[in-house]
Amino acid sequence: MYRNLTFTEQGWGEKAVAAMEALAAKYRQELAAANRENRFPAEVYSELGKLGHVGIFIPKEYGGSGWGAAEYCLINEEAGRLGIVSPQTAVQGQKWLLAFGTEEQKNKYLPVIADGTLPFSESISEKGVGSSFNSMETRAVRDGDDWVITGAKTHVNMGEEALLTIVYAQTDEGLTAFMVEAGLPGYSAKRTDAIGSRLIPTADVVFDGVRVPDSALLGRPGQGMETFLTTFNLSRLGNASELIGYGRRTLGLAIDYAKERQVGSSVVTDFQAQKWAIADAHQALWSAALLRDLAATRIDAGEEHALETTMAKNAAVDAALLASQTAFNMVGGHALYHHEPFFEILGDIEVLRTAGGSREVLRNFAARRILKSETYEGIK
Ligand SMILES: Cc1cc2nc3c(=O)[nH]c(=O)nc-3n(C[C@H](O)[C@H](O)[C@H](O)COP(=O)(O)OP(=O)(O)OC[C@H]3O[C@@H](n4cnc5c(N)ncnc54)[C@H](O)[C@@H]3O)c2cc1C
């Protein structure tokens, strides 16, 4: 569903889809096992890196692909559709590094993020801090030329596997981002068991007096909120794309099944109620994809895109949930077993409904934007 995406290179879309389909086919069993076991499939991720699908925004001189939002959307949608590990956390990290990193940090980290050999995580959320940053308790204090970071983060994708994390902490100057290499004294991570996104497992991550030099600062002390905000619209678009991919997968699997499923003298897709449900879910996925494409085009053109990315993620959440509900209903009892894929996909959808900006937080943002204008403009 990439009708309105313009790629840097003509014909890139077809080639990229074919490469990801081949990757999914080669590693089908490994991906299914990793999902069951809540395990990061490192080999698949490094293959994704070799395709250039991890270092999406990293310029070629740092070993990346130098692509834009259009390519990012296609890669995420295909990752969702095919059940491949997503490069999402690495994308957020590379954008932060590109915007705020020193030349030394970029040279050190970008090439190994791009080739998929440096798994990366973002340590932001805390037990008491999800949607609101104001009460963040993790602190970093100066000690001579160093900083000492103390706090506990939760829900961190790749928390256990990451070799590098960007941690957000309060300092005297305000919210500040630090690049912390895993394995430093005082750093520990314990895996948690989320219902979705299980190929990039979550963990609780503890910083117990972790000492880092000044060179670990990403940007200036107090610049953390600015750092965070630079990527969050883009990352919503990645979430939207993955959600559309999940919706396509679950609906597609259900249609394949229902077309063959004989119930009395009919097959399931003969029933009008099922036909309407299929039409509605397909339409919702298409609408979300078109909104997503519009937002991606605006990003690549350097235009304002905050409302479009927000609406795209909201539309994608609704569409994916509708597709999932339609799939469960169409397949009936046979969908309701763990060995079938439908519940696993619903878990992935539910995670992205909340992670990276919950449905309510996004609606608040959209409403604020709409109400900011003196007159309501409607669809332009
Ligand atoms: C699987 C998974 C992976 C994640 N990965 C990461 C990661 O890699 N790094 C990281 O730092 N974090 C990560 N997160 C955390 C994620 O970003 C938070 O879960 C999210 O920000 C919501 O925070 P919360 O769960 O504490 O919910 P809360 O903030 O406690 O919200 C609870 C409910 O209240 C609603 N709500 C909150 N504020 C408002 C409001 N103003 N108006 C109306 N309703 C509101 C929310 O929508 C939600 O429904 C992940 C979470 C999950 C589940």
PDBQT file of the ligand as one rigid body, heavy atoms in Angstrom, charges set to zero:
ROOT
HETATM    1  C1  LIG A 401       6.120  -3.189  24.496  1.00  0.00    +0.000 C 
HETATM    2  C2  LIG A 401       6.486  -1.766  24.813  1.00  0.00    +0.000 A 
HETATM    3  C3  LIG A 401       7.657  -1.232  24.312  1.00  0.00    +0.000 A 
HETATM    4  C4  LIG A 401       8.074   0.037  24.685  1.00  0.00    +0.000 A 
HETATM    5  N1  LIG A 401       9.297   0.505  24.284  1.00  0.00    +0.000 NA
HETATM    6  C5  LIG A 401       9.841   1.578  24.896  1.00  0.00    +0.000 A 
HETATM    7  C6  LIG A 401      11.228   1.906  24.713  1.00  0.00    +0.000 A 
HETATM    8  O1  LIG A 401      11.940   1.263  23.932  1.00  0.00    +0.000 OA
HETATM    9  N2  LIG A 401      11.745   2.934  25.414  1.00  0.00    +0.000 N 
HETATM   10  C7  LIG A 401      10.995   3.656  26.294  1.00  0.00    +0.000 A 
HETATM   11  O2  LIG A 401      11.529   4.542  26.912  1.00  0.00    +0.000 OA
HETATM   12  N3  LIG A 401       9.658   3.410  26.467  1.00  0.00    +0.000 NA
HETATM   13  C8  LIG A 401       9.080   2.364  25.806  1.00  0.00    +0.000 A 
HETATM   14  N4  LIG A 401       7.755   2.048  26.009  1.00  0.00    +0.000 N 
HETATM   15  C9  LIG A 401       6.952   2.870  26.894  1.00  0.00    +0.000 C 
HETATM   16  C10 LIG A 401       5.820   3.584  26.198  1.00  0.00    +0.000 C 
HETATM   17  O3  LIG A 401       6.305   4.655  25.444  1.00  0.00    +0.000 OA
HETATM   18  C11 LIG A 401       4.813   3.982  27.296  1.00  0.00    +0.000 C 
HETATM   19  O4  LIG A 401       4.150   2.786  27.669  1.00  0.00    +0.000 OA
HETATM   20  C12 LIG A 401       3.862   5.031  26.799  1.00  0.00    +0.000 C 
HETATM   21  O5  LIG A 401       4.527   6.261  26.712  1.00  0.00    +0.000 OA
HETATM   22  C13 LIG A 401       2.663   5.196  27.740  1.00  0.00    +0.000 C 
HETATM   23  O6  LIG A 401       3.092   5.327  29.054  1.00  0.00    +0.000 OA
HETATM   24  P1  LIG A 401       2.466   4.417  30.222  1.00  0.00    +0.000 P 
HETATM   25  O7  LIG A 401       2.454   3.020  29.742  1.00  0.00    +0.000 OA
HETATM   26  O8  LIG A 401       3.180   4.702  31.483  1.00  0.00    +0.000 OA
HETATM   27  O9  LIG A 401       0.979   4.889  30.298  1.00  0.00    +0.000 OA
HETATM   28  P2  LIG A 401       0.415   6.096  31.156  1.00  0.00    +0.000 P 
HETATM   29  O10 LIG A 401       1.133   7.347  30.814  1.00  0.00    +0.000 OA
HETATM   30  O11 LIG A 401       0.350   5.671  32.579  1.00  0.00    +0.000 OA
HETATM   31  O12 LIG A 401      -1.056   6.158  30.559  1.00  0.00    +0.000 OA
HETATM   32  C14 LIG A 401      -2.084   5.234  30.971  1.00  0.00    +0.000 C 
HETATM   33  C15 LIG A 401      -3.340   5.540  30.173  1.00  0.00    +0.000 C 
HETATM   34  O13 LIG A 401      -3.723   6.899  30.384  1.00  0.00    +0.000 OA
HETATM   35  C16 LIG A 401      -3.852   7.553  29.138  1.00  0.00    +0.000 C 
HETATM   36  N5  LIG A 401      -3.442   8.939  29.252  1.00  0.00    +0.000 N 
HETATM   37  C17 LIG A 401      -2.222   9.420  29.629  1.00  0.00    +0.000 A 
HETATM   38  N6  LIG A 401      -2.203  10.757  29.567  1.00  0.00    +0.000 NA
HETATM   39  C18 LIG A 401      -3.453  11.140  29.150  1.00  0.00    +0.000 A 
HETATM   40  C19 LIG A 401      -4.060  12.390  28.919  1.00  0.00    +0.000 A 
HETATM   41  N7  LIG A 401      -3.405  13.525  29.078  1.00  0.00    +0.000 N 
HETATM   42  N8  LIG A 401      -5.345  12.391  28.476  1.00  0.00    +0.000 NA
HETATM   43  C20 LIG A 401      -6.040  11.243  28.297  1.00  0.00    +0.000 A 
HETATM   44  N9  LIG A 401      -5.506  10.029  28.552  1.00  0.00    +0.000 NA
HETATM   45  C21 LIG A 401      -4.241   9.978  28.954  1.00  0.00    +0.000 A 
HETATM   46  C22 LIG A 401      -2.940   6.799  28.188  1.00  0.00    +0.000 C 
HETATM   47  O14 LIG A 401      -3.353   6.950  26.842  1.00  0.00    +0.000 OA
HETATM   48  C23 LIG A 401      -3.143   5.376  28.658  1.00  0.00    +0.000 C 
HETATM   49  O15 LIG A 401      -4.318   4.864  28.073  1.00  0.00    +0.000 OA
HETATM   50  C24 LIG A 401       7.270   0.815  25.553  1.00  0.00    +0.000 A 
HETATM   51  C25 LIG A 401       6.047   0.291  26.016  1.00  0.00    +0.000 A 
HETATM   52  C26 LIG A 401       5.659  -0.971  25.666  1.00  0.00    +0.000 A 
HETATM   53  C27 LIG A 401       4.368  -1.521  26.222  1.00  0.00    +0.000 C 
ENDROOT
TORSDOF 0
